[in-house]
């Protein structure tokens, strides 16, 4: 049972643990997601996050993404097109 008065945390020991927890949180979101990143590439991991955000948007979650233009300089202009189409 959760309560707004209860604060919990989980120690994430690696990038893999962190990414898995982030993807799980995206998949569990019901109202909104605010996703921010400095470095972002069109790698398999980057595509996995984009696709999770698309799924969230399609199920009615409000999705906002803020990506630094310098940290994602190699990202093509159309990478986020599918998310925009999904309403994100």
Buried (B, 14 or more C-beta within 10 A) or exposed (E): EEEEEEEEEEEEEEEEEEBEEBBEEBEEBEEEBEBEBEEBBBEEBBEEBBBBBBBBBBEEBEBEBEBEEEEBEEBEEEBBEBBEEBEB
